[in-house]
Amino acid sequence: MDIHSFFEEASALYSVQDLISEHTDMIFILESPHKEEIKSGVPLAGLSGRSMAKELFEVEESLPMGKLLKQYINENKKTAFGIVNVCSFPLQGSAFPDHSFVSRYSEEIKVAEAVRTSSVKVFKDEFRAEFDQLLSRHFETRLTSLLTENTLIVPCGRFAEKYVNKLSNRENLTVIEGVPHPSYHSWSRDRYQKVIDKVRVEGKKRTS
């Protein structure tokens, strides 16, 4: 088992870059890319991204959030929104396009999948603990470099919220908590309307 080599190689071969512009001051934190994100090289490029954009902008049809932001950035249109994944490469074996890579790192991928689905804050298993620490450090380094004093952090889902709460500068960040992951149309459910309305209001403040 070589967690470090797996992490380094997966990062080098299968990372999907964070989507940030010079105007970004509201960053959505997501878990990790999946098949559609690897294919397009853009975070939130699939059904979850489409659901998120539809609810955030209150429109019937929209490009997925990641593709929409990428388009804005490519066309030099000002956007306050950004997207950062906690893990820049997939945390599920099924999302990797190369079967030989999955075969070579099958045990390490099982560790990544276990960390992905676990709610524990501190891992007793040494391999899960090692992966968790690499993940935390890598995420913090990437995110910290993007922050300004006005940045609003919006972790989407329990996994994203867990790793935001692990940040060493957590007490200095402005965070909207309790936002669900946008999969399965969760942003349109009644139980989340209060917090999604808050996200919309903050987004409109930053784009008006």
TORPAZA-685757 format. One record per residue: residue number from 1; x, y, z of N, C-alpha, C, CB in turn. Coordinates in Angstrom, 3 decimals. Glycine has a CB too. Layout:
residues N
ATOM  pos      n.xx      n.yy      n.zz     ca.xx     ca.yy     ca.zz      c.xx      c.yy      c.zz     cb.xx     cb.yy     cb.zz
ATOM  NUM         X         Y         Z         X         Y         Z         X         Y         Z         X         Y         Z
...
//
This chain:
residues 208
ATOM  pos      n.xx      n.yy      n.zz     ca.xx     ca.yy     ca.zz      c.xx      c.yy      c.zz     cb.xx     cb.yy     cb.zz
ATOM    1     0.856    -1.206     0.000     0.000     0.000     0.000     0.885     1.247     0.000    -0.965     0.011     1.244
ATOM    2     0.667     2.106    -0.984     1.462     3.330    -1.078     0.520     4.519    -1.295     2.511     3.230    -2.237
ATOM    3    -0.006     5.032    -0.200    -0.985     6.118    -0.255    -0.387     7.366    -0.900    -1.496     6.448     1.154
ATOM    4     0.845     7.664    -0.533     1.470     8.891    -1.034     1.643     8.851    -2.551     2.829     9.108    -0.360
ATOM    5     2.115     7.733    -3.089     2.292     7.603    -4.546     0.958     7.687    -5.266     2.989     6.277    -4.891
ATOM    6    -0.052     7.025    -4.708    -1.388     7.108    -5.302    -1.876     8.545    -5.332    -2.380     6.233    -4.528
ATOM    7    -1.735     9.252    -4.224    -2.212    10.637    -4.135    -1.478    11.511    -5.157    -2.009    11.196    -2.698
ATOM    8    -0.158    11.358    -5.239     0.643    12.165    -6.162     0.282    11.863    -7.616     2.139    11.915    -5.928
ATOM    9     0.157    10.578    -7.943    -0.112    10.204    -9.335    -1.539    10.573    -9.746     0.118     8.698    -9.535
ATOM   10    -2.483    10.339    -8.862    -3.878    10.713    -9.162    -3.993    12.225    -9.345    -4.833    10.238    -8.030
ATOM   11    -3.268    12.973    -8.499    -3.269    14.441    -8.616    -2.684    14.884    -9.948    -2.476    15.075    -7.461
ATOM   12    -1.600    14.226   -10.367    -0.923    14.608   -11.609    -1.739    14.240   -12.846     0.445    13.946   -11.681
ATOM   13    -2.396    13.084   -12.812    -3.068    12.571   -14.015    -4.544    12.950   -14.114    -2.946    11.079   -14.056
ATOM   14    -5.228    13.071   -12.982    -6.690    13.171   -13.022    -7.267    14.362   -12.253    -7.281    11.914   -12.480
ATOM   15    -6.448    15.371   -11.988    -6.972    16.549   -11.289    -7.841    17.394   -12.211    -5.823    17.397   -10.732
ATOM   16    -8.927    17.884   -11.661    -9.762    18.884   -12.338    -9.492    20.208   -11.628   -11.319    18.498   -12.306
ATOM   17    -9.064    21.192   -12.380    -8.643    22.463   -11.788    -9.808    23.219   -11.150    -7.986    23.336   -12.846
ATOM   18    -9.497    23.943   -10.076   -10.490    24.811    -9.442   -10.902    25.908   -10.427    -9.927    25.433    -8.124
ATOM   19   -12.146    26.343   -10.312   -12.654    27.398   -11.202   -12.749    28.700   -10.419   -14.049    27.011   -11.804
ATOM   20   -11.826    29.593   -10.675   -11.735    30.840    -9.930   -11.364    31.962   -10.898   -10.692    30.729    -8.774
ATOM   21   -11.932    33.151   -10.688   -11.517    34.316   -11.475   -11.027    35.407   -10.517   -12.696    34.845   -12.370
ATOM   22   -10.509    36.473   -11.072   -10.017    37.568   -10.220   -11.145    38.227    -9.431    -9.303    38.620   -11.072
ATOM   23   -12.395    38.028    -9.853   -13.543    38.655    -9.182   -14.210    37.735    -8.156   -14.569    39.082   -10.215
ATOM   24   -13.735    36.492    -8.058   -14.380    35.515    -7.182   -14.315    35.943    -5.718   -13.729    34.145    -7.353
ATOM   25   -15.490    36.022    -5.079   -15.499    36.228    -3.628   -16.585    35.395    -2.955   -15.703    37.709    -3.301
ATOM   26   -17.081    34.387    -3.693   -18.032    33.419    -3.132   -17.659    32.061    -3.714   -19.547    33.804    -3.462
ATOM   27   -17.076    31.204    -2.875   -16.543    29.931    -3.359   -17.389    28.762    -2.873   -15.093    29.753    -2.905
ATOM   28   -17.917    27.997    -3.821   -18.641    26.771    -3.493   -17.614    25.644    -3.360   -19.726    26.432    -4.587
ATOM   29   -17.669    24.942    -2.233   -16.757    23.824    -1.987   -17.519    22.526    -2.235   -16.175    23.870    -0.528
ATOM   30   -17.010    21.703    -3.129   -17.617    20.416    -3.439   -16.654    19.291    -3.061   -17.996    20.333    -4.939
ATOM   31   -17.121    18.067    -3.188   -16.322    16.926    -2.741   -15.163    16.604    -3.685   -17.207    15.711    -2.599
ATOM   32   -15.491    16.146    -4.890   -14.473    15.672    -5.826   -15.094    15.526    -7.209   -13.861    14.323    -5.351
ATOM   33   -14.265    15.484    -8.253   -14.830    15.296    -9.595   -15.293    13.859    -9.821   -13.801    15.677   -10.658
ATOM   34   -16.162    13.693   -10.820   -16.596    12.354   -11.227   -16.401    12.241   -12.735   -18.097    12.083   -10.824
ATOM   35   -17.041    11.290   -13.363   -16.785    11.002   -14.786   -16.951    12.218   -15.687   -17.709     9.909   -15.260
ATOM   36   -18.050    12.945   -15.533   -18.321    14.077   -16.419   -17.289    15.192   -16.227   -19.736    14.620   -16.170
ATOM   37   -16.862    15.365   -14.993   -15.868    16.395   -14.694   -14.491    16.028   -15.277   -15.761    16.601   -13.170
ATOM   38   -14.120    14.755   -15.187   -12.861    14.294   -15.780   -12.910    14.462   -17.295   -12.585    12.814   -15.408
ATOM   39   -14.030    14.105   -17.869   -14.196    14.181   -19.335   -14.077    15.623   -19.837   -15.565    13.593   -19.753
ATOM   40   -14.696    16.568   -19.136   -14.732    17.959   -19.594   -13.622    18.825   -18.996   -16.069    18.565   -19.258
ATOM   41   -12.989    18.335   -17.914   -11.949    19.113   -17.258   -12.478    20.292   -16.468   -10.978    19.598   -18.267
ATOM   42   -13.761    20.214   -16.086   -14.423    21.321   -15.384   -15.176    20.763   -14.177   -15.397    22.094   -16.338
ATOM   43   -15.065    21.380   -12.993   -15.847    20.902   -11.845   -17.344    21.189   -12.033   -15.341    21.563   -10.543
ATOM   44   -18.167    20.413   -11.373   -19.631    20.587   -11.438   -20.124    20.676   -12.879   -20.053    21.847   -10.670
ATOM   45   -19.727    19.695   -13.695   -20.053    19.728   -15.119   -21.229    18.827   -15.493   -18.847    19.327   -15.920
ATOM   46   -21.741    18.071   -14.523   -22.798    17.109   -14.825   -24.160    17.507   -14.291   -22.433    15.778   -14.275
ATOM   47   -24.942    16.499   -13.907   -26.324    16.732   -13.464   -26.388    17.567   -12.185   -27.033    15.400   -13.241
ATOM   48   -25.456    17.333   -11.261   -25.444    18.125   -10.024   -25.218    19.599   -10.344   -24.348    17.612    -9.054
ATOM   49   -24.301    19.850   -11.272   -24.013    21.225   -11.671   -25.191    21.895   -12.345   -22.828    21.257   -12.591
ATOM   50   -25.928    21.107   -13.123   -27.118    21.656   -13.796   -28.200    22.006   -12.776   -27.673    20.648   -14.832
ATOM   51   -28.391    21.104   -11.811   -29.380    21.326   -10.753   -29.018    22.556    -9.925   -29.486    20.087    -9.845
ATOM   52   -27.728    22.712    -9.624   -27.260    23.839    -8.816   -27.509    25.167    -9.534   -25.763    23.682    -8.495
ATOM   53   -27.137    25.227   -10.811   -27.312    26.473   -11.572   -28.792    26.827   -11.708   -26.669    26.347   -12.968
ATOM   54   -29.607    25.824   -11.920   -31.053    26.047   -12.063   -31.641    26.673   -10.804   -31.773    24.724   -12.374
ATOM   55   -31.244    26.157    -9.631   -31.782    26.674    -8.372   -31.140    28.002    -7.967   -31.583    25.652    -7.265
ATOM   56   -29.848    28.138    -8.191   -29.151    29.354    -7.797   -29.646    30.563    -8.588   -27.648    29.184    -7.987
ATOM   57   -29.813    30.360    -9.885   -30.215    31.473   -10.749   -31.718    31.518   -11.022   -29.476    31.388   -12.054
ATOM   58   -32.445    30.511   -10.473   -33.913    30.439   -10.610   -34.346    30.514   -12.072   -34.580    31.573    -9.816
ATOM   59   -33.769    29.614   -12.864   -34.124    29.492   -14.277   -34.523    28.043   -14.549   -32.935    29.933   -15.204
ATOM   60   -35.278    27.836   -15.611   -35.721    26.483   -15.936   -34.606    25.642   -16.549   -36.900    26.538   -16.887
ATOM   61   -33.849    26.252   -17.453   -32.773    25.531   -18.121   -31.471    26.298   -17.977   -33.103    25.303   -19.607
ATOM   62   -30.389    25.578   -17.740   -29.091    26.232   -17.617   -28.001    25.228   -17.939   -28.891    26.824   -16.198
ATOM   63   -26.872    25.738   -18.386   -25.681    24.901   -18.438   -25.341    24.480   -17.012   -24.481    25.654   -19.112
ATOM   64   -24.652    23.345   -16.829   -24.174    23.005   -15.489   -23.311    24.137   -14.926   -23.374    21.683   -15.518
ATOM   65   -23.326    24.307   -13.622   -22.659    25.426   -12.965   -21.201    25.589   -13.399   -22.722    25.246   -11.469
ATOM   66   -20.458    24.482   -13.438   -19.053    24.564   -13.814   -18.856    25.044   -15.243   -18.397    23.224   -13.639
ATOM   67   -19.647    24.501   -16.165   -19.515    24.896   -17.571   -19.938    26.346   -17.776   -20.353    23.975   -18.467
ATOM   68   -20.932    26.774   -17.019   -21.397    28.164   -17.102   -20.305    29.124   -16.612   -22.696    28.356   -16.270
ATOM   69   -19.707    28.804   -15.465   -18.629    29.649   -14.937   -17.417    29.656   -15.862   -18.213    29.171   -13.544
ATOM   70   -17.100    28.485   -16.413   -15.972    28.396   -17.345   -16.208    29.295   -18.557   -15.755    26.933   -17.798
ATOM   71   -17.445    29.298   -19.049   -17.811    30.147   -20.183   -17.657    31.623   -19.826   -19.255    29.857   -20.628
ATOM   72   -18.146    31.994   -18.652   -18.018    33.388   -18.183   -16.544    33.803   -18.135   -18.667    33.556   -16.778
ATOM   73   -15.740    32.949   -17.535   -14.322    33.275   -17.373   -13.624    33.372   -18.729   -13.628    32.221   -16.495
ATOM   74   -13.939    32.436   -19.638   -13.332    32.458   -20.977   -13.712    33.712   -21.761   -13.750    31.220   -21.762
ATOM   75   -14.924    34.215   -21.507   -15.412    35.396   -22.234   -15.141    36.694   -21.473   -16.909    35.264   -22.502
ATOM   76   -14.331    36.566   -20.388   -13.980    37.730   -19.558   -15.197    38.439   -18.966   -13.182    38.717   -20.377
ATOM   77   -16.255    37.662   -18.689   -17.423    38.217   -18.019   -17.188    38.143   -16.511   -18.731    37.454   -18.429
ATOM   78   -17.556    39.184   -15.816   -17.335    39.232   -14.375   -18.282    38.257   -13.659   -17.535    40.674   -13.844
ATOM   79   -17.732    37.425   -12.813   -18.554    36.546   -11.981   -17.945    36.450   -10.589   -18.684    35.135   -12.619
ATOM   80   -18.798    36.536    -9.594   -18.332    36.477    -8.200   -18.139    35.043    -7.727   -19.321    37.191    -7.282
ATOM   81   -18.662    34.080    -8.501   -18.672    32.685    -8.054   -17.403    31.935    -8.435   -19.869    31.970    -8.629
ATOM   82   -17.046    30.969    -7.595   -15.943    30.059    -7.888   -16.281    28.675    -7.359   -14.617    30.572    -7.273
ATOM   83   -15.580    27.668    -7.854   -15.797    26.283    -7.414   -14.457    25.649    -7.071   -16.530    25.452    -8.512
ATOM   84   -14.380    25.057    -5.885   -13.183    24.340    -5.447   -13.614    22.977    -4.902   -12.390    25.159    -4.362
ATOM   85   -13.003    21.914    -5.412   -13.232    20.586    -4.851   -12.277    20.339    -3.687   -13.057    19.497    -5.935
ATOM   86   -12.763    19.687    -2.642   -11.870    19.302    -1.543   -10.744    18.447    -2.107   -12.645    18.532    -0.420
ATOM   87   -11.108    17.456    -2.901   -10.124    16.602    -3.572   -10.182    16.890    -5.065   -10.390    15.083    -3.283
ATOM   88    -9.044    17.194    -5.660    -9.042    17.606    -7.065    -9.161    16.426    -8.034    -7.778    18.379    -7.366
ATOM   89    -8.979    15.203    -7.546    -9.153    14.001    -8.379   -10.288    13.152    -7.803    -7.823    13.169    -8.455
ATOM   90   -10.803    12.170    -8.553   -11.943    11.384    -8.068   -11.644    10.589    -6.804   -12.398    10.442    -9.141
ATOM   91   -12.658    10.442    -5.987   -12.551     9.621    -4.784   -13.275     8.288    -4.951   -13.114    10.374    -3.581
ATOM   92   -13.714     8.006    -6.174   -14.427     6.754    -6.462   -13.734     6.059    -7.630   -15.942     7.021    -6.788
ATOM   93   -13.483     4.782    -7.463   -12.817     4.025    -8.511   -13.546     4.082    -9.841   -12.667     2.603    -8.089
ATOM   94   -14.878     4.109    -9.796   -15.681     4.105   -11.022   -15.502     5.360   -11.871   -17.133     3.949   -10.672
ATOM   95   -14.939     6.416   -11.293   -14.794     7.682   -12.024   -13.479     7.767   -12.804   -14.882     8.849   -11.055
ATOM   96   -12.518     6.903   -12.480   -11.232     6.942   -13.191   -11.373     6.285   -14.564   -10.122     6.231   -12.364
ATOM   97   -10.905     6.933   -15.623   -11.082     6.381   -16.973   -10.104     5.267   -17.330   -10.949     7.476   -17.976
ATOM   98    -9.001     5.148   -16.574    -7.954     4.179   -16.909    -8.048     2.954   -16.007    -6.560     4.824   -16.787
ATOM   99    -8.448     1.820   -16.587    -8.640     0.599   -15.791    -7.326     0.085   -15.207    -9.283    -0.491   -16.647
ATOM  100    -6.227     0.315   -15.914    -4.939    -0.164   -15.395    -4.528     0.623   -14.151    -3.846    -0.051   -16.477
ATOM  101    -4.856     1.897   -14.130    -4.582     2.732   -12.950    -5.406     2.226   -11.764    -4.905     4.235   -13.241
ATOM  102    -6.673     1.953   -12.013    -7.572     1.457   -10.957    -7.096     0.103   -10.446    -9.026     1.346   -11.480
ATOM  103    -6.629    -0.735   -11.359    -6.141    -2.053   -10.965    -4.869    -1.945   -10.124    -5.880    -2.913   -12.203
ATOM  104    -3.962    -1.046   -10.548    -2.676    -0.879    -9.855    -2.864    -0.313    -8.457    -1.751     0.034   -10.659
ATOM  105    -3.841     0.573    -8.312    -4.053     1.234    -7.024    -5.388     0.824    -6.382    -4.007     2.754    -7.204
ATOM  106    -5.786    -0.417    -6.609    -7.110    -0.861    -6.121    -7.255    -0.725    -4.608    -7.354    -2.314    -6.521
ATOM  107    -6.211    -1.085    -3.853    -6.283    -0.999    -2.397    -6.302     0.458    -1.921    -5.103    -1.742    -1.766
ATOM  108    -5.495     1.291    -2.561    -5.458     2.706    -2.197    -6.790     3.390    -2.510    -4.314     3.415    -2.934
ATOM  109    -7.403     3.004    -3.626    -8.699     3.582    -3.994    -9.774     3.174    -2.979    -9.109     3.135    -5.423
ATOM  110    -9.674     1.958    -2.461   -10.616     1.528    -1.410   -10.475     2.428    -0.177   -10.368     0.034    -1.022
ATOM  111    -9.247     2.811     0.130    -8.998     3.728     1.254    -9.653     5.076     0.976    -7.470     3.908     1.496
ATOM  112    -9.453     5.598    -0.235   -10.047     6.886    -0.612   -11.572     6.825    -0.526    -9.610     7.286    -2.039
ATOM  113   -12.142     5.722    -0.990   -13.599     5.561    -0.948   -14.097     5.482     0.489   -14.025     4.304    -1.722
ATOM  114   -13.328     4.844     1.354   -13.708     4.743     2.768   -13.663     6.112     3.442   -12.780     3.758     3.507
ATOM  115   -12.640     6.913     3.129   -12.551     8.266     3.685   -13.717     9.108     3.177   -11.197     8.931     3.312
ATOM  116   -14.059     8.938     1.909   -15.158     9.697     1.298   -16.486     9.461     2.026   -15.303     9.316    -0.182
ATOM  117   -16.758     8.237     2.407   -18.071     7.905     2.967   -18.122     7.947     4.497   -18.478     6.539     2.501
ATOM  118   -16.970     8.187     5.127   -16.920     8.173     6.594   -17.274     9.538     7.188   -15.528     7.747     7.069
ATOM  119   -17.915     9.510     8.325   -18.252    10.754     9.027   -17.297    11.024    10.201   -19.699    10.694     9.536
ATOM  120   -16.368    10.106    10.447   -15.468    10.296    11.600   -14.498    11.444    11.339   -14.682     8.996    11.902
ATOM  121   -14.102    12.110    12.394   -13.195    13.249    12.266   -11.736    12.827    12.325   -13.477    14.263    13.353
ATOM  122   -11.463    11.772    13.100   -10.091    11.278    13.241   -10.084     9.784    12.919    -9.531    11.547    14.688
ATOM  123    -9.245     9.402    11.971    -9.190     7.996    11.543    -8.167     7.214    12.361    -8.845     7.902    10.044
ATOM  124    -8.560     6.036    12.834    -7.651     5.169    13.582    -6.802     4.319    12.627    -8.447     4.261    14.544
ATOM  125    -7.397     3.934    11.504    -6.657     3.168    10.504    -5.541     4.041     9.916    -7.611     2.656     9.378
ATOM  126    -4.304     3.531     9.899    -3.160     4.371     9.507    -3.236     4.838     8.060    -1.866     3.613     9.719
ATOM  127    -3.760     3.997     7.159    -3.815     4.381     5.746    -4.895     5.436     5.501    -4.077     3.147     4.868
ATOM  128    -6.025     5.264     6.160    -7.087     6.274     6.038    -6.620     7.601     6.660    -8.404     5.779     6.729
ATOM  129    -5.919     7.499     7.773    -5.402     8.706     8.428    -4.400     9.418     7.522    -4.741     8.350     9.780
ATOM  130    -3.547     8.646     6.856    -2.546     9.239     5.957    -3.238     9.935     4.778    -1.562     8.151     5.438
ATOM  131    -4.214     9.263     4.196    -4.932     9.862     3.066    -5.670    11.127     3.503    -5.926     8.850     2.458
ATOM  132    -6.318    11.051     4.652    -7.051    12.196     5.201    -6.129    13.397     5.419    -7.727    11.807     6.524
ATOM  133    -4.938    13.141     5.931    -3.992    14.235     6.178    -3.483    14.857     4.876    -2.811    13.729     7.003
ATOM  134    -3.174    14.015     3.894    -2.755    14.524     2.585    -3.860    15.362     1.963    -2.375    13.366     1.646
ATOM  135    -5.072    14.853     2.053    -6.234    15.542     1.491    -6.440    16.904     2.165    -7.499    14.672     1.646
ATOM  136    -6.385    16.914     3.485    -6.575    18.155     4.243    -5.531    19.203     3.886    -6.528    17.872     5.738
ATOM  137    -4.272    18.771     3.835    -3.179    19.703     3.531    -3.289    20.264     2.117    -1.831    19.010     3.705
ATOM  138    -3.571    19.388     1.174    -3.670    19.785    -0.226    -4.826    20.768    -0.421    -3.857    18.546    -1.128
ATOM  139    -5.953    20.468     0.202    -7.132    21.339     0.115    -6.847    22.702     0.738    -8.343    20.684     0.810
ATOM  140    -6.272    22.692     1.929    -6.002    23.960     2.616    -5.025    24.838     1.830    -5.444    23.691     4.015
ATOM  141    -4.002    24.229     1.281    -3.014    24.995     0.493    -3.682    25.659    -0.710    -1.860    24.071     0.015
ATOM  142    -4.499    24.900    -1.430    -5.176    25.437    -2.618    -6.168    26.532    -2.245    -5.899    24.315    -3.374
ATOM  143    -6.979    26.268    -1.230    -8.027    27.230    -0.873    -7.437    28.512    -0.292    -9.001    26.604     0.130
ATOM  144    -6.460    28.387     0.588    -5.883    29.560     1.243    -5.320    30.553     0.228    -4.786    29.133     2.214
ATOM  145    -4.765    30.034    -0.842    -4.180    30.906    -1.863    -5.238    31.709    -2.617    -3.371    30.082    -2.845
ATOM  146    -6.498    31.317    -2.492    -7.581    31.961    -3.242    -8.389    32.951    -2.407    -8.504    30.912    -3.797
ATOM  147    -8.174    32.951    -1.103    -9.028    33.724    -0.213    -8.653    35.201    -0.166    -8.970    33.147     1.171
ATOM  148    -9.683    36.042    -0.075    -9.501    37.452     0.244   -10.286    37.717     1.528    -9.979    38.392    -0.942
ATOM  149   -10.196    38.911     2.070   -10.903    39.181     3.330   -12.414    39.153     3.160   -10.482    40.529     3.889
ATOM  150   -12.906    39.267     1.927   -14.359    39.279     1.690   -14.919    37.946     1.215   -14.693    40.332     0.679
ATOM  151   -14.070    36.925     1.107   -14.526    35.662     0.529   -15.550    34.962     1.425   -13.336    34.741     0.284
ATOM  152   -16.639    34.552     0.797   -17.663    33.744     1.470   -17.488    32.299     1.015   -19.120    34.270     1.154
ATOM  153   -17.422    31.385     1.971   -17.237    29.963     1.685   -18.578    29.244     1.824   -16.170    29.336     2.635
ATOM  154   -18.925    28.453     0.806   -20.187    27.699     0.838   -19.890    26.214     0.612   -21.192    28.234    -0.243
ATOM  155   -19.616    25.457     1.702   -19.419    24.021     1.532   -20.752    23.343     1.206   -18.790    23.402     2.804
ATOM  156   -20.745    22.514     0.173   -21.981    21.863    -0.278   -21.933    20.378     0.061   -22.190    22.064    -1.805
ATOM  157   -22.628    20.009     1.111   -22.654    18.620     1.551   -21.782    18.394     2.771   -22.212    17.712     0.433
ATOM  158   -22.006    17.264     3.428   -21.317    16.969     4.692   -19.816    16.785     4.522   -21.903    15.727     5.318
ATOM  159   -19.404    16.154     3.429   -17.977    15.937     3.202   -17.251    17.271     3.077   -17.751    15.083     1.940
ATOM  160   -17.785    18.156     2.258   -17.161    19.473     2.065   -17.142    20.252     3.377   -17.912    20.279     0.978
ATOM  161   -18.248    20.184     4.117   -18.315    20.916     5.384   -17.308    20.371     6.398   -19.734    20.843     5.964
ATOM  162   -17.119    19.057     6.402   -16.159    18.441     7.328   -14.748    18.970     7.075   -16.182    16.901     7.188
ATOM  163   -14.367    19.068     5.800   -13.000    19.514     5.496   -12.835    21.026     5.620   -12.614    19.077     4.095
ATOM  164   -13.888    21.771     5.425   -13.824    23.213     5.713   -13.621    23.418     7.213   -15.122    23.944     5.228
ATOM  165   -14.306    22.625     8.018   -14.173    22.752     9.480   -12.797    22.323     9.994   -15.244    21.923    10.167
ATOM  166   -12.040    21.577     9.188   -10.687    21.169     9.572    -9.645    22.239     9.259   -10.317    19.879     8.868
ATOM  167   -10.007    23.261     8.501    -9.041    24.284     8.103    -8.467    24.987     9.330    -9.696    25.308     7.160
ATOM  168    -7.170    25.235     9.316    -6.522    25.849    10.479    -7.000    27.273    10.729    -5.021    25.847    10.295
ATOM  169    -7.465    27.940     9.672    -7.957    29.330     9.818    -9.486    29.391     9.827    -7.413    30.216     8.675
ATOM  170   -10.127    28.269    10.198   -11.592    28.175    10.117   -12.310    29.315    10.849   -12.049    26.847    10.688
ATOM  171   -11.805    29.710    12.030   -12.497    30.734    12.830   -12.465    32.108    12.158   -11.866    30.830    14.221
ATOM  172   -11.578    32.295    11.181   -11.488    33.586    10.493   -12.290    33.624     9.192   -10.039    33.908    10.200
ATOM  173   -12.931    32.506     8.850   -13.655    32.428     7.578   -15.136    32.734     7.761   -13.483    31.042     6.953
ATOM  174   -15.727    33.287     6.720   -17.174    33.472     6.698   -17.769    32.316     5.903   -17.573    34.864     6.076
ATOM  175   -18.601    31.508     6.578   -19.092    30.253     5.991   -20.615    30.174     6.116   -18.429    29.028     6.681
ATOM  176   -21.276    29.744     5.048   -22.702    29.387     5.144   -22.758    27.885     5.371   -23.519    29.811     3.839
ATOM  177   -23.262    27.467     6.512   -23.313    26.047     6.851   -24.674    25.442     6.526   -22.995    25.848     8.328
ATOM  178   -24.685    24.122     6.394   -25.944    23.406     6.210   -26.453    23.342     4.780   -26.973    24.028     7.043
ATOM  179   -25.597    23.722     3.814   -25.998    23.654     2.403   -25.770    22.222     1.909   -25.192    24.692     1.525
ATOM  180   -26.785    21.584     1.320   -26.601    20.204     0.866   -25.800    20.140    -0.434   -27.958    19.527     0.675
ATOM  181   -25.291    18.959    -0.723   -24.696    18.724    -2.039   -25.832    18.846    -3.067   -23.978    17.297    -2.117
ATOM  182   -25.576    19.432    -4.237   -26.683    19.664    -5.183   -27.155    18.441    -5.959   -26.277    20.698    -6.152
ATOM  183   -26.677    17.249    -5.610   -27.132    16.046    -6.304   -28.575    15.718    -5.946   -26.228    14.862    -5.968
ATOM  184   -29.215    14.962    -6.831   -30.591    14.484    -6.621   -31.575    15.634    -6.333   -30.619    13.480    -5.460
ATOM  185   -31.339    16.779    -6.964   -32.247    17.939    -6.849   -32.460    18.384    -5.399   -33.599    17.603    -7.476
ATOM  186   -31.463    18.151    -4.547   -31.633    18.482    -3.122   -31.851    19.981    -2.897   -30.411    18.019    -2.327
ATOM  187   -31.302    20.820    -3.777   -31.440    22.271    -3.585   -32.882    22.747    -3.773   -30.528    23.015    -4.556
ATOM  188   -33.719    21.922    -4.387   -35.123    22.320    -4.596   -36.049    21.771    -3.510   -35.604    21.843    -5.966
ATOM  189   -35.513    20.996    -2.570   -36.363    20.403    -1.527   -36.756    21.441    -0.478   -35.640    19.223    -0.852
ATOM  190   -37.963    21.287     0.010   -38.512    22.247     0.976   -37.629    22.393     2.213   -39.910    21.821     1.398
ATOM  191   -37.067    21.294     2.690   -36.303    21.328     3.947   -35.060    22.211     3.851   -35.892    19.914     4.345
ATOM  192   -34.587    22.457     2.620   -33.371    23.257     2.456   -33.641    24.672     1.939   -32.428    22.554     1.514
ATOM  193   -34.913    25.048     1.801   -35.207    26.321     1.142   -34.658    27.537     1.879   -36.685    26.472     0.985
ATOM  194   -34.651    27.480     3.202   -34.159    28.626     3.977   -32.677    28.888     3.691   -34.372    28.383     5.486
ATOM  195   -31.867    27.818     3.718   -30.434    28.008     3.507   -30.128    28.299     2.035   -29.658    26.767     3.974
ATOM  196   -30.887    27.708     1.109   -30.661    27.992    -0.322   -31.052    29.435    -0.637   -31.473    27.007    -1.218
ATOM  197   -32.113    29.919    -0.002   -32.486    31.339    -0.165   -31.346    32.245     0.313   -33.796    31.661     0.623
ATOM  198   -30.710    31.846     1.405   -29.577    32.626     1.932   -28.429    32.655     0.928   -29.088    32.037     3.278
ATOM  199   -28.165    31.516     0.301   -27.116    31.426    -0.723   -27.461    32.333    -1.902   -26.937    29.960    -1.203
ATOM  200   -28.728    32.300    -2.342   -29.164    33.148    -3.459   -28.982    34.627    -3.131   -30.636    32.866    -3.804
ATOM  201   -29.409    35.019    -1.911   -29.309    36.428    -1.492   -27.855    36.863    -1.496   -29.930    36.638    -0.083
ATOM  202   -26.968    36.044    -0.939   -25.550    36.393    -0.904   -24.974    36.469    -2.312   -24.768    35.375    -0.068
ATOM  203   -25.418    35.563    -3.186   -24.959    35.597    -4.563   -25.393    36.849    -5.292   -25.453    34.395    -5.295
ATOM  204   -26.636    37.253    -5.075   -27.150    38.466    -5.733   -26.433    39.713    -5.221   -28.670    38.603    -5.503
ATOM  205   -26.116    39.721    -3.944   -25.366    40.865    -3.374   -24.028    41.054    -4.106   -25.113    40.648    -1.846
ATOM  206   -23.418    39.925    -4.414   -22.080    39.960    -4.997   -22.084    40.146    -6.512   -21.351    38.696    -4.653
ATOM  207   -23.238    40.001    -7.130   -23.293    40.131    -8.590   -24.094    41.359    -9.037   -23.903    38.874    -9.199
ATOM  208   -24.650    42.086    -8.078   -25.449    43.268    -8.455   -24.560    44.482    -8.678   -26.496    43.582    -7.370
//
